[in-house]
């Protein structure tokens, strides 16, 4: 009588999943889940790298802004003391990050050829007296910030 009631309500003896079907479904999920978890693990590792790069980039930006607040005459004197565009100036320092890493920040300053009047396409020859090229780097990385400082002209 129970079997008859099942047939009346649209249920058959084969309603539901068999044990083999469940095993196959679990096996498929397990095979697909391993690469997904591996991708997730790699993404989590990249988050740490991104955080480190952000901290380094802000350290560069803060140093660049600090240098740009200096008097043009002092920056020009630091460039002259360095002697070449590839020698770090006295504005270079070591910055300690919030995660206790020591970042050597090198500041390069050199008079810049803004108008290229000598036509050699070298921005460090035939220099203009009122433009300074400034580059801030973190030693041992490819990160850098470049900018220029322009001497303010006295109003007429």
C-alpha positions as CSV (number, residue, x, y, z in Angstrom):
1,X,0.0,0.0,0.0
2,X,2.9,2.4,0.6
3,X,4.3,1.8,-2.9
4,X,0.9,2.5,-4.3
5,X,0.7,5.8,-2.5
6,X,4.1,6.8,-3.9
7,X,3.0,6.2,-7.4
8,X,-0.2,8.2,-6.8
9,X,1.8,11.3,-5.7
10,X,4.3,11.2,-8.6
11,X,7.1,9.6,-6.6
12,X,8.8,6.5,-8.0
13,X,11.2,4.1,-6.6
14,X,14.1,5.9,-8.3
15,X,13.5,9.3,-6.7
16,X,16.7,11.0,-5.3
17,X,20.4,10.4,-5.9
18,X,22.1,7.0,-5.7
19,X,25.2,6.4,-3.7
20,X,27.3,6.2,-6.9
21,X,25.9,9.5,-8.2
22,X,26.9,11.2,-5.0
23,X,30.4,9.8,-5.1
24,X,30.8,11.0,-8.7
25,X,29.6,14.5,-7.8
26,X,31.9,14.7,-4.7
27,X,34.8,13.5,-6.9
28,X,34.1,16.2,-9.5
29,X,33.9,18.9,-6.8
30,X,37.2,17.7,-5.3
31,X,38.9,17.8,-8.6
32,X,37.6,21.4,-9.4
33,X,38.2,22.7,-5.8
34,X,41.9,22.0,-5.7
35,X,42.8,24.5,-8.6
36,X,40.4,27.0,-7.2
37,X,42.0,26.9,-3.7
38,X,45.4,27.1,-5.3
39,X,44.4,30.3,-7.2
40,X,43.0,31.7,-3.9
41,X,46.2,31.0,-2.1
42,X,48.2,32.8,-4.8
43,X,45.9,35.8,-4.6
44,X,46.4,36.0,-0.9
45,X,50.2,36.0,-1.4
46,X,49.8,38.8,-3.9
47,X,48.0,40.9,-1.3
48,X,51.1,40.9,0.9
49,X,53.2,41.9,-2.0
50,X,50.8,44.7,-2.9
51,X,50.8,46.0,0.6
52,X,54.6,46.1,0.7
53,X,54.7,47.9,-2.6
54,X,52.2,50.4,-1.4
55,X,54.2,51.2,1.7
56,X,57.3,51.6,-0.4
57,X,55.5,53.8,-2.9
58,X,54.2,56.1,-0.1
59,X,57.8,56.3,1.3
60,X,59.0,57.5,-2.1
61,X,56.1,60.0,-2.4
62,X,56.7,61.4,1.1
63,X,60.4,61.9,0.4
64,X,59.7,63.5,-3.0
65,X,57.2,65.9,-1.3
66,X,59.7,66.7,1.4
67,X,62.4,67.5,-1.1
68,X,60.1,69.7,-3.1
69,X,59.4,71.9,0.0
70,X,63.1,72.8,0.1
71,X,64.4,76.1,-1.1
72,X,65.6,76.0,-4.8
73,X,69.0,77.4,-3.8
74,X,69.5,74.6,-1.3
75,X,68.6,72.0,-3.8
76,X,70.9,73.5,-6.4
77,X,73.7,73.5,-3.8
78,X,73.1,69.8,-3.0
79,X,73.2,69.0,-6.7
80,X,76.6,70.8,-7.0
81,X,77.9,69.0,-4.0
82,X,76.9,65.6,-5.5
83,X,78.9,66.3,-8.6
84,X,76.9,64.2,-11.1
85,X,73.3,63.2,-11.8
86,X,74.1,59.6,-10.8
87,X,75.4,60.4,-7.3
88,X,72.9,60.5,-4.4
89,X,72.6,63.9,-2.7
90,X,72.6,64.8,1.0
91,X,68.8,64.5,1.0
92,X,69.1,60.7,0.8
93,X,68.2,58.9,4.0
94,X,67.0,55.6,5.5
95,X,63.2,55.3,6.2
96,X,61.8,52.8,8.7
97,X,58.4,51.4,7.7
98,X,55.6,50.4,10.0
99,X,56.6,46.8,9.5
100,X,60.2,47.6,10.7
101,X,61.9,47.4,7.2
102,X,64.7,49.8,6.5
103,X,64.3,51.5,3.1
104,X,67.4,53.4,1.8
105,X,65.9,56.3,-0.1
106,X,68.3,57.9,-2.6
107,X,67.7,61.4,-3.8
108,X,69.3,62.5,-7.1
109,X,69.2,66.2,-8.0
110,X,70.8,67.7,-11.1
111,X,70.3,70.8,-13.3
112,X,68.2,69.9,-16.3
113,X,68.4,70.9,-19.9
114,X,64.7,71.9,-20.3
115,X,64.9,73.6,-23.7
116,X,67.5,71.2,-25.3
117,X,69.2,74.3,-26.8
118,X,72.3,72.2,-27.6
119,X,70.2,69.7,-29.6
120,X,71.9,66.6,-28.1
121,X,68.6,65.2,-26.5
122,X,70.5,64.7,-23.3
123,X,68.5,66.3,-20.4
124,X,71.7,66.7,-18.3
125,X,73.9,68.7,-20.7
126,X,73.5,72.3,-21.7
127,X,71.6,72.8,-18.5
128,X,69.2,75.6,-17.6
129,X,69.9,77.5,-14.4
130,X,66.3,77.5,-13.2
131,X,65.3,73.8,-13.6
132,X,66.4,70.9,-11.4
133,X,65.6,67.3,-12.2
134,X,64.8,65.3,-9.0
135,X,64.6,61.5,-8.8
136,X,63.9,59.6,-5.6
137,X,64.5,55.8,-5.5
138,X,64.5,53.0,-3.0
139,X,67.8,51.2,-3.2
140,X,67.5,47.6,-4.5
141,X,64.1,48.1,-6.1
142,X,62.8,49.4,-9.4
143,X,60.5,51.9,-7.7
144,X,61.2,55.6,-8.3
145,X,59.6,59.0,-8.5
146,X,60.8,61.7,-10.9
147,X,59.9,65.4,-10.9
148,X,61.3,68.8,-11.5
149,X,61.8,71.9,-9.4
150,X,61.6,75.3,-11.1
151,X,63.1,78.4,-9.6
152,X,60.5,81.0,-9.0
153,X,61.1,84.2,-10.9
154,X,60.8,87.5,-9.0
155,X,57.8,89.5,-10.1
156,X,58.7,92.5,-12.2
